[in-house]
Amino acid sequence: MPVSPSGAETYELPDVVEPSSSEVYGEDDDPSTESAQLLQAKAITTVDVDEPQGQRVSGESQFNGEESRIEALIARTVPSTDDPSLPTLTLRVLLLGPAFCVLGACASQVFYFKSNVPQFSSYFVILATYPLGHLLASERLIKRGGKVLGCQLNPGAFSMKEAILVSVLSSSGGRSAYAADILAIMDLYFHTPMGPISSIVLLLTTQCIGFGLA
């Protein structure tokens, strides 16, 4: 029933009463009385609030089940405990890591001003150095027991820690130098080319700022 603005202050809501047996409304019916409308709105609100909660609870339980299965798969693949007996900083790491770092930096710097710059991702380095590490760990190539400056040439099988260290070493510096833009702009636009020593010092300074802050 519409209410005029003047009578809005004195208007009182009708009491909510249960409909009689003759007043049964379906989902598609439009109740005419205000009490029936309030009852229907209350029922709709209850359904809208309760159903998503049940769905949310079932969704959380399903997510927890999937999370536990994922954790079990990860535990089978990657051990959760550390093995201190595995070799870490070996000559193989010091050979493969800087080699791929120099290779990636040279390729990125040569094609720096190209539209398609080739870059080595850490996944490529891991996949490429894994067979090389096992090759260097072969006793046919390098016998075990030999030492150079107190470091073993072949401490054993190529470990997971060595593969990660090779990836870290190669990806930390296997990118083009950002100061190459400065050298190119100074030469092409300002016609004041920098000397070789100044250019090398500038490149080393800009590349080492990040390592110094870290």
N, C-alpha and C positions, 0 to 999 in steps of 0.2 A: 504494500500500500504506500503510495507516495506521500511524503510529509512536506508541508510547506516550511519555508525558513522561519516564519514566525512561531510555528508550533514545534520547532525542533527541540527547544529546551524542555518543554513539558511532555515530550513524547517518551514513552516507556516501552521497552521491549516486552513482548508477550512471553508468558511462561512457556517453557518447553514441556510439552506433554507427549506421551507416547500415543501414536496413532492407533485408532481402533482397528479391529479385524477387517472392517470394510474399507479402510483407507490403507491399502497396501500398494506401494509404489515400486515400480521396477526401475532398472537403470536408465531406460529411455523415457520414462514418464517425467512430466514436469509438475511437481506438487504446486498446488494453488495456495495452501495455507502457509503462513510464516513459520509456524511451529514445525511443520513437516520439512520446510526448506532448511531450518536450522539443524534438524536431525540428520538430514541427508548430507549437509556440509560437514557435520561432525564425523559421520561415517567415512566420507571421502578423505578427510584430513587424517583419520586414523590409518586408513589403508596406505595413503601416500607416505606416511612417516614410518610405519612398521615394515613395509615390504623392502625398502632400500636397506634397512638395518640388517634384515635377514640375508639379503644378497651380499652386503658388505662383510658379514661374518663368514659366510661361505667362501667369498673371494679371498679373505685373509687366510683362512685355513688352507685353501688351495695354493695360495702363494707360498705359505710356509712349507707345504709339502714339496713344491718344486724347488724351493731354496735349499731344503735339506738334501734333495737328490743332487742338485748342482754341487753342493759342498762335498758330497761323497765322491762325485766324479773328479773334482779338483784334488781331493786328498789322494785318490789313486794315481793321479798323473804327477802332481807336484808334492813332494814330501813336506809335511808341516814342521819337521824338525831339521836342524842344521847338522851337517856332517863335516866336522872340522878336518877330517882326514883327506878331503878332496883338495887337489892342488888348485891354487888361485892365480897368483902373479908369477907366471912361468915365462920362459923364453918364447914359447909359442904365442902367448898373449902379446908380449912386447914385439913380436915379429908381425903377426897378422893384424893387430889393432892399428899401429901407425901406417902399415902398408895400405890398408883400405881407407884410412883417413886421408892420406896423401892422394890416393887415386880419386876419391870422391871430391876432394877440394880442387884438384886440377881439372876434372871434368866440369864441375860447376863453374869454375872461373873462366875457362875457355869459352863456354857457351853462355856466359853471364848476360850478354846483351842480346841473346836470341829470344824469340818468343817462347820456344819450348826448351826449357832448361832441364837437362837430365840430372836427377838427384837420386842418391842411394838411400833407401829407407832402412831402418834398423832391421826389419824382417828380412830384407834381401841380404844384408850383411850376415845375419845369423845363419841363413840357409846356405850362403856361399862359403862361409868360414868353417862350417861344421865338418864337411868332408875333408877340408884342408887340415883342420886340427887333428882329425883321426889319421890322416896321412903322415903328419909330423909325429904322431904318437906311435907309429908302426916301428917295431924293432928291426925290420928289414932296412929301414932308412937310417934310423938313429938308434944305436944300442943304448940300453939302459945302464945307468951307473956312471956315465961320463959327466964331468962337471967342468964349467967354465966360470972362473971367478967365484967359486963357491956355489953356483947355481947348477942344478941338474939339467942336462940337455933334454932328457926324456924321463920325467917323473912318473909316468904311467899313462893310463887311458885319458883321453880328452874329456874333461869334466864339464858339467853344466855351468859351473862358476866361471870357467875359462871362456865359454861361449858368451856369457853375459858381459864379461869384462871386455872382450873383443868388440862387442856391439857398442858398449859405452864409449870406448876409446875412438872408434871409427865415426860414430855419430856426433861426438862432441866437437869435432873440427872439420868434418867432411862437407863443408859448405863454402860458398864463395865469400870473399871478404866484402863487407859493406862499404869500406873506404874506397873501393874501386870507382864508385860514383863520384867521389870527390876528385880523384885524380883525372877522370875523364872530363868533368866539367871545367876543371882548372885549365886543361889543355885545349879543349874544343871551344869553349865560350869565352874564357878570359885570356887565352893565349899566353898563359904563364905556366909552362910545364914544370913540374917538380923534378928534382934530380933523383937518381936511383936510391941513394942513401936515405933521403928524406921520405921517399915513397915507401921504402921498406919499413922505416921507423913508424910512419903513420899507420901502415897496415898492421904491424905488430901491436901498436898501442890500442887501436880500436878493437882488435880481436881479443886482447887480454883484459879489456875493461870488465867484460862479463865474468871471467874467471876470478878477477880481483874482487868483485862485489860478492861473488858466491863464497 
